[in-house]
């Protein structure tokens, strides 16, 4: 029978339409729509999460995989190759003394930040989000950029989460996040990522969390609370 592959065993037989198999593995939607073209490039599973992990700077393969615990090694290799072919990222080597191979976003890849930001703002309005699920340090830092609320005055805070650290500076209207060694800023927050997320977005005041030993904090607690109050998980 034309167009079909035939499989048979001692106990059963079945047919699979080869055209359907080819359609399933096709890389392109085959449409002139620009949204379809974008999804041809970044619409595969894991693609945007890889972009997320590179949004604050280059990372090694192992570091990316560690922050995407559900991805298989061969799948990560494939997605990185696809994104490199699409011009979203590049594979390079850091200059000495590091001199290690890393992946980093191209200008086109960095241009995906507004899309990620608006996806987060859309997702927070849709039921079903469970903030108790694992979150990576970079994901939390980008979340804070998305959920900033206007407030007067400049505050700079250092964040330490596992083996990653950042400096977050905000004047209440704008926010800048960079990788930095601690101590950095006028205060320091140190905790695992999910406990840090609960500190930023949860109902408990900072003083109570410090007293409970949920996190390590260095600085003026009143200033720390003022910083935390600039972020709220909800529609912007």
C-alpha positions in Angstrom: 0.0 0.0 0.0 1.6 3.3 -1.2 2.5 5.9 1.4 2.7 3.5 4.3 5.4 1.6 6.2 4.4 -1.9 7.3 5.4 -3.4 10.7 4.7 -6.9 11.8 5.6 -9.2 14.7 4.3 -12.6 15.7 1.6 -11.0 17.9 0.5 -7.9 16.1 0.8 -5.7 13.0 0.2 -2.0 12.4 0.7 0.6 9.8 2.2 4.1 10.2 1.6 6.8 7.6 5.0 8.0 6.5 3.7 11.4 5.4 2.5 12.0 9.0 5.9 11.1 10.3 7.6 13.4 8.0 5.2 16.2 8.9 5.9 15.7 12.6 9.6 16.1 12.1 9.5 19.0 9.7 11.4 22.0 11.0 9.2 24.7 9.4 5.6 25.6 9.6 5.8 26.5 5.9 3.9 29.8 6.3 4.7 33.3 5.2 3.5 34.6 8.6 6.3 36.3 10.6 5.1 34.7 13.8 5.4 31.3 12.2 8.9 32.2 11.0 9.9 33.2 14.5 8.5 29.9 15.9 10.5 28.1 13.2 13.6 29.5 14.9 12.7 29.6 18.6 9.5 27.6 19.0 11.0 24.2 19.9 10.7 22.9 23.4 13.4 24.2 25.7 14.6 26.9 23.2 13.4 30.0 25.1 14.5 28.5 28.4 18.0 28.1 27.1 17.8 31.8 25.9 16.6 32.7 29.4 19.6 31.1 31.0 22.0 33.1 28.7 20.2 36.4 29.1 22.6 37.6 31.9 25.8 36.5 30.2 27.7 33.5 28.7 27.4 30.0 30.3 29.2 26.7 29.9 27.2 23.7 28.7 27.2 22.1 32.1 26.0 25.2 33.8 23.1 25.5 31.3 22.1 21.9 31.8 22.3 22.2 35.6 19.6 25.0 35.5 17.4 22.9 33.1 17.1 19.6 35.1 14.4 18.2 32.9 16.5 18.3 29.7 18.5 15.4 28.3 22.1 16.0 27.3 21.5 15.1 23.7 18.4 17.3 23.6 20.4 20.3 25.0 23.1 19.7 22.4 20.6 19.7 19.6 18.8 22.8 20.8 22.0 24.7 21.2 23.0 23.7 17.6 19.6 24.8 16.3 19.8 28.2 18.1 23.3 28.7 16.8 22.2 27.9 13.3 19.3 30.4 13.7 21.8 33.2 14.8 20.4 33.4 18.3 23.6 32.3 20.1 27.2 31.5 19.4 29.7 29.0 20.8 32.9 30.7 21.8 35.8 30.6 24.2 36.3 33.1 27.0 39.6 35.0 27.0 42.3 34.1 29.5 42.6 33.4 32.3 39.2 31.6 32.1 39.8 30.3 28.5 36.7 27.9 28.7 34.2 27.2 26.0 30.8 29.0 26.5 27.6 29.8 24.8 26.4 33.4 24.6 23.6 35.2 23.0 24.1 37.3 19.8 22.5 40.7 19.5 19.5 38.9 17.9 19.3 36.6 20.9 19.5 39.5 23.3 16.7 41.1 21.3 14.4 38.3 22.6 14.3 39.8 26.1 11.2 42.0 25.5 9.5 38.8 24.3 10.4 36.9 27.4 9.4 39.8 29.6 5.9 40.1 28.0 5.5 36.3 28.1 6.1 36.5 31.9 3.6 39.4 32.2 1.0 37.4 30.3 1.7 34.2 32.2 1.1 35.8 35.6 -2.5 36.6 34.5 -3.2 33.0 33.5 -4.4 30.5 36.2 -2.2 27.5 37.0 1.2 29.0 37.8 2.8 27.3 40.8 5.6 29.4 42.3 6.7 26.5 44.5 8.1 24.7 41.5 11.9 25.0 41.0 13.2 28.3 39.6 16.7 29.1 38.5 18.7 32.1 39.8 18.6 33.7 36.4 14.9 33.1 36.0 14.3 34.8 39.4 16.5 37.8 38.4 14.6 38.2 35.1 11.3 37.8 37.0 12.2 40.8 39.2 13.0 42.9 36.1 9.4 42.0 34.9 7.6 42.6 38.2 9.2 46.0 39.3 6.7 48.5 40.7 7.4 52.3 40.6 9.0 53.7 43.8 11.3 56.7 44.4 15.0 56.5 45.2 17.9 54.3 44.1 18.7 51.0 45.8 21.4 48.5 44.9 21.3 44.9 46.3 23.5 41.9 46.0 22.0 38.4 45.6 23.8 35.1 46.2 22.0 31.9 45.2 24.0 28.7 45.2 27.0 29.3 42.9 25.6 32.4 41.2 25.6 36.0 42.4 24.2 39.3 41.0 23.9 43.0 41.6 20.5 44.5 41.1 20.2 48.3 40.9 16.8 50.0 40.6 15.6 53.6 40.8 12.0 52.4 40.9 11.4 53.0 37.3 14.3 51.2 35.7 16.2 48.1 36.9 19.6 46.7 35.9 20.9 43.3 36.8 24.4 42.1 36.2 26.5 39.2 37.4 28.8 40.3 40.3 30.8 38.9 43.1 29.5 39.5 46.6 29.6 41.8 48.5 27.9 44.1 46.1 25.5 46.9 46.7 24.4 48.3 50.0 22.8 45.1 51.1 23.2 41.4 50.5 20.5 38.6 50.2 21.7 35.0 50.3 19.4 31.9 50.0 18.5 29.1 47.6 16.5 30.3 44.6 13.1 29.2 45.7 13.5 30.6 49.2 14.7 33.8 47.6 11.6 33.9 45.4 9.5 33.4 48.5 11.3 36.3 50.2 10.8 38.6 47.3 7.2 37.7 46.5 5.8 36.1 49.6 3.6 37.7 52.3 6.1 37.5 55.2 8.1 40.7 56.0 11.8 40.6 55.6 12.5 40.9 59.4 10.4 37.7 60.1 12.4 35.8 57.4 15.7 37.0 58.8 14.6 35.9 62.3 13.5 32.5 61.1 16.8 31.9 59.4 15.2 31.5 56.0 18.0 33.6 54.4 21.2 35.5 55.2 20.9 39.3 55.1 23.5 41.9 55.5 22.5 45.6 55.6 19.8 47.8 57.0 16.6 45.7 57.3 14.4 48.8 56.7 16.2 49.5 53.4 16.0 45.8 52.6 12.2 45.8 53.1 11.9 48.9 50.9 13.8 47.1 48.2 11.6 44.0 48.5 8.4 46.1 48.4 9.3 47.2 44.9 8.4 43.8 43.5 5.0 42.1 43.4 4.0 38.9 41.5 0.9 40.1 39.7 -0.3 42.0 36.6 1.9 45.0 35.8 
